[in-house]
Amino acid sequence: RRPAAAAAAAAALPVPPLVPTRYRRLGPGRHVGGDGRRTPEAAAAAAAARGRLDGRRRRQARQARRGRRRRRRGAPPPEAADVSGARDPDGRRGARDGRLARARPRAERLPLPAGPARLAPQAARRPHLRGDQGGRRLPRHGPVWQLPRAEASAVRHRRAARRTHRRHGGSDGRGRAQRARGRAWCEQRVFHTSSCEQVALNVHGTRVVQKMVECADSAAQQSALCAALLPSIMQLIRDMNANHVVQRCLAALPAELAAGIYDRAVSDCLAIATHRHGCCVLQRCLDHAPAPHREEIIGEVVRLAPKLVVDPFGNYVVQYILDLRQPPLTHAIVQALRGGFAELSLQKFSSNVIEKCLKSGDPTAVAVVANELTASEAFATLLHDPFANYVIQTLLTVGKDDVVALLVAQITPHLPTLRSTLYGKRIQAKLLKRCPATKAAL
């Protein structure tokens, strides 16, 4: 703090009438006189505040001056000094960590080049540093505490990344040491699978079991995990947390060990496909199953297609098979649903499946659906239905000319009523876009 005499002298100097913002917040009555000028107490407080704010800058400048004097004398830098707990002949501190250092006698000192020449290799290696500030090399941007918050955060992040790189010997933050430890521990892992299924049902334990499945790298460990999970596989499939363990088993374990899951997916296909979490497990089975098991699962899904398409979750399994864009599978599903397209178009979930059949790119499937819908007695209802109207719009978009001509012939008698409902207006707009010649009939 400045002495009282210095504060009084500062108060005697002429002060501008404006008060800085950081002093106004303390209250205008305490710092501003009646004539608008700062009172002596306000000036003393401002001088003390400036002294506190400038303390760090003064210390850094003092360290810089010491460093320059040390280089002129030819003294070694503080890092090379012999730390013995005493002061040097000039009574100054040497080491930057606060310990006392004693400089070597002048006769033993080695002649050092000038400052820039001595710092050239360091500057070449680390160009973001500048100068020698009494043993401390400050960054080019100055002290971090003087930077804006965003820039200071970026600087600290870069420093942390450099420390991590040096500590671990790599840029990924994990490093060679951790990978070496992981390889050393692989042979020493012992899995306790007695209560594995109960742990998998827990919101936190499921992640532990998933990591166990990933880390199991021997046949004995993988077999132990399968033996612990398979007895309660249906409970795990239907659970909100444990179904992720089953999906990880399908992705990480060999096909011969996961065969029990595939067999259960075939035998209980309806129960699994119509469950909120089971439908996701069944889709992963289609992704990872070998050809024989995959064909069995697809055959069971096609057989149950009329029940699955009307289910809130089972319809996604059927759509997943249609997304494979394989004509034999598309034909099989269309044949399984044949005879009920008009009724299924009126329902929310099954109408999405029919749209997926039309968008699969198979002209045969499009023709089958178009012929059945146009021959239906409830065709007028389809035009104004909240779900079936999307099926009609999709037919007008993806159908070929003969299919569109068949639809136009069936829609023409109902043109006057299309404007009466919102869904009829959408079909009318789609029809005018595909067949502008129908505008005259409107």
N, C-alpha and C positions, 0 to 999 in steps of 0.2 A: 504494500500500500504506500501511496505517496505521503510524505510527512505533512503535518498540518500547515507548515509555512508554505510549502509548495501549493497546497490547496487554496490557502488565502491569496497567494499571488495570482493563481489562476482565476480566482473570483474577481480580482481587481481589474482584470483585462476587459476591454469592451466585448460584449457578447451580442450576437445578432438577436433581433427580437423574436425570430421563429424558434420554436422548441422542437427538438427532434421527436419522432413518433415514439421511440422506445422510452422516453421520459414522460410523455403526455399520459401514458396509461397509468402512472402512479397517482394521478389526480392533479388537475390544473391549479387547485387552491394551494397546493404545497410547493409548487415549482415555478409559478408565474406570479409576478407582482401585479400591483394595480396598473402600472404603466405598460404592461405587456412584456416586460423584460424578465429574465430569469433571476430569481433571488440568489444570494450568495450560497444558501444551502443547496439549491438546485445545481449551481455550478460545481460545488464541491462533490456532490453525488455523481455528476457526470464525469468529472475527472477521475474519481475512484473507479467508476465503471470502465472507462477507457483503459485505465491501468490494468484491470483484471483481464480485459479482452486482449490486450497487447502483450500479456505476460509470456505466452508461448512464442510469439514472434521474436521477442527480445531474447529469450533463451536460445532459440535457433540461431539468431544472428551472433550471439556470444560464442556458441559452439563453432560457427563458421570462422570467426576471427581466430579462435584457438587453433583450428586446423590449419589456417594459412600461416600463422606464426610457427607452428610445428614444422610445416614443410620448408619454410625459410631457414629454420635452424638445422634442418636435415634430420630431425628426430623420426623414429619409426612410428607408424600409425598405432593407435591404441590397441588394435588386435594383436600386434607383435610385441607389446610390452610385457614385461615380467610381472605378473600379478603377485604381490607379496603382502598386501594389506597396508602399505605405507604410501605417502604422497611422493611425487616426483620432486626434484630440486626446486621447481617453480611453485610447488604447492598446488598444482592443478590435478583434477581428476583425469584419468586416462581412459579406462575401459568404458564402453557405452552401456554396460549393464549395471553401472553404479559402483563397482568395486574399485578400490584404490590401486594405482599402478605406480611402479618405480621405473623410470627410464634408465636405459643403460648408460654408462659413462660415455662422454663425448669421444674418447679415444677408441671405444669399441664400436661406435656407430658407423654403419656403412653409408657411403655417399649415395643419396637417392636422387633420381632425376626430378625435374620440375613436376608440378602437379599434373598438367595435362598429359605429359608423356607417361607418367606413372599410371594414370587412369585410362590411357588409350585402350589397352587390352580389355579392361573391364567394361568400358563404354562400348567397345565393339561387340562384346558378348551380350550385354544387356543395355541396349540403346535407350530404354525407357528411364534409366537412372541418370542423374546429373550431379556432378561435383562431389566433393568430400566435405561434409558438414561436421567437422570435428569427430570423425570416425563413423558418422552416419551418412549414408547416401540417400538423399531424398528423391522421390519420384519427380519426373519432369513437370507434373501437374501440381506440385506442392503438397503440403500435408492434406490427408484425406478429410480431416475435420473441417477444412475450409471449402471443400467442394460442395456443389448442390447435392441434394439427397440422391437423385437418380444416378448421377455420375459417381458418387462415392460408393453406392451399392455395386455398380459395375466394376469399380477398381477392387473392392473387397472380393468380389466373385472371381476375378482373374487371379488374385493372390491365392485364394483358396484352391483354385485349380492347379496352380503351379506347385503348391505344397503337396497336394494329392499326387501329382505326377512324380515328384521327387520321392515321396514316401513309398509308393507302390511300384515304381518302375514302369508305369504304363499310363496311357491316356484314358483308360476306361474306368478308373476309380476303384478297381478291384485288385488289379496288379498280379504280378507273377507270384508273389508270396502267398496270396490267398488261393490262387489256383493250385500251387504246389501243396498247400495244406489240404485242399479238397481231394487231390489225388491220393494223398497219404491216408486220409480218413476213409476213403471208399472201401478199403479192405477191412476196416475196423468197425463199420456200422453194424449194429444189431437191432433189428426191427422187432418191437413188441406188439404183436398183432392180436392179442387176446381180446381187447375191447376196441378194435379198430372201427367196427360199424357204429358204435356209440359215439366215438369221437367224430366220425364223418357227419353225424346228424347235427353237430353243434355248429353255430355260425362261425366260430373261430377255428374249431377243430377241423372243419372241412379243408381249410387251407393247409393244415399240417399233413393230413392224409394225402392231399394232392401232391405235396412236395415229396412225400415218401414214395408215391408212385413214380414220380419223375426220377428220383435218386436211386431207385432199385435197379442195379445194373448187373445183378447175377441171377441165374435161374432159380436159386434157392429163395432169394428175397422176393422175386416176382411170384413164385408159387405160393409162398406164405401169405402174401397180400391177397391173392385170388381166393385161397382157401378161407380167409377171414371174411371176405366181402360177399362171396357168391351165395352163402346160405340165406342172407337177407337182402338179395339183390332187388326184389320188387319194392321193398320199403325204401331202399336207397334211391331207386329211380323216381319214386313219387315225392321224395322229400325236397324241400326248397333248397337246402344246402348240400345234401349228399348227392344229388343228381350230377353235380359238377365233378365229384369224385369218379362216378361211372363214366362220364364223358372223357375224363383224363385217362382212365384205364383203357378205353377204346383207342385213344390216340397214342399211348405210350407202351402198352404191353403187346407182346407178340400175339398173332392171330390165334394160335393154338391155345393160349391161356385165356383169351377173351371169348373163346367159343361158347362158354356157358352163358354169357350175356346175349350172344346172337341167338342161341337156341331159345332162351326165355323170350326174346323179342318176337320170335315166330309163334311160340305157343300162346303167349298172352298179348298178341298184337293189338287187339281191340282195346283192352284195358290200358295199355301203354299209350297208344296213339290218341286216345280221347282224354288224356290227363294233361294238365297245364305244363308240367315239367317232363312228363314221359314223351310227349311229342318231340321235344328237343333231343332227347336221348335217342329216339328212333331215327331221327334225321342223321345224327352222328353215326349210328350203326350203318346207314346207307353210305356214308362217306368212307368208313374205314373197314368195312367187312370185306373179306375175300369173295371172289366170284360165286362160289357155291352158296354161301350164307346170304349173300346179297340177293341172289335170284329167289331164294326162299322167302326173304322178307318182302320183296317186291310182289311176288305172287300172292302173299297173304294180304297185302295192302290192296291189290287190285280186286281180290275176292270180296273184301269188306268195303269197297269204295262207296256203294250206296249208303252205308251207315256213316262212313267217315266224312263225306262231303257236307252233311248237315250238322256236324258237330263243330262247336266253336274252336276246338284245337285239332281235331282229326283232319279238317279240311286242309290244314297247312302241310300235312304229310303228303296228301294227294297232290297238292300244288308243287311240292318239292320234287316229286317224280316227274311231273309235267315240265318243270324247269330244266330237266336233263335234255330236253329236245331230241329224244330218241323216238322215231316214228313207231316202232313196235310197241313201246310202252304207252304212247299216246293212243294208239288204236285199241289197246287192251282196256284202258280206262274208259274210252268212249263207248266201247261195246258193253262194258259193265254198267254204264249209266243209260244205255239206250232204252227208250220207251218212257223216260221220266224227265226229259229235258224241260218240258213246259212247266211241270210242277216244281222242279228244282230251280228254275229261273225266278220263281216268286219268293224264294227264301234268301236270306241275307248271305249265309256262308256258302251255300251251294252255288249261288249266282257267280261268286268270285271264281269258283272252280270252272264253271262253264266258260267264263271269259278267258281263263287261262288256256282252256282247250282251243278256243278260237284263235288266240294269239300264238299258239305253238308253231304256226306256219305249215300245218298239214292241211292241204285242200280237201282231203277226204273227210277229216273231222269237221271242217267248216260246212261241207255239203250235208253231212248227216244231221248236224244241229239245225241248219236252216230249213231242211225239208220237214223235220219234226215240228219245229215251231210254227211254220206257216200252215201246216196241216192241223194245228191244234184248234179246238173250238173256242179256247179262251184267248185267241190272238188279240182281240180288242183290249182285254184286261192287261196283257203284257205291255201294251203301248203306254199305259198310264200307271204302271206299277212302279213303286220307288226303287225296286231292285232289277226287275226284268227289263226296264227301259235301257239299262246299261248294256244288257246282252244284245238288244236290237241295235243299239248304236255301234257296238263292236262289230256286228255282222255287216253293217253298212260301211264300216271302215276297212276291214280285212277281207271281205268277200270279193270274189271275182265278178265279172260282169253278169254271168248267168244267175249267180246267187242274188246279186243286187236287183236284177230284173224281177226275180221271183218275189223279193221283199216289196218292191215298189207296187207290184200288182196286188199284193195283199194289203198294203197300207193305203192305197188310193181311196178305197171306199170310206176310210176313217179320217181323211184329211180335214173335213170341217170340224171334227171334235178335238184335233190335236192342240188347238189354241186354248182349250178350256182348262188344261192343267199344266203345271210347270214341267213335268216330265215329258208330256206330249210336245211342248214347245222345243225341248232339246232334240227330240227325234226329228221334228220338222226342220230345224236348223241343219242337222246332220244330213238329212235327205236333200235339202237344197244345195248343200255343198257338194255332195257326190253326184246328184242328178239335177242340174239347173233347169232341165226341161220341164220338171214338175211344177215350176213356179206358176205356169199358166193355169194349172188345175186348182191352185190355191186362190 
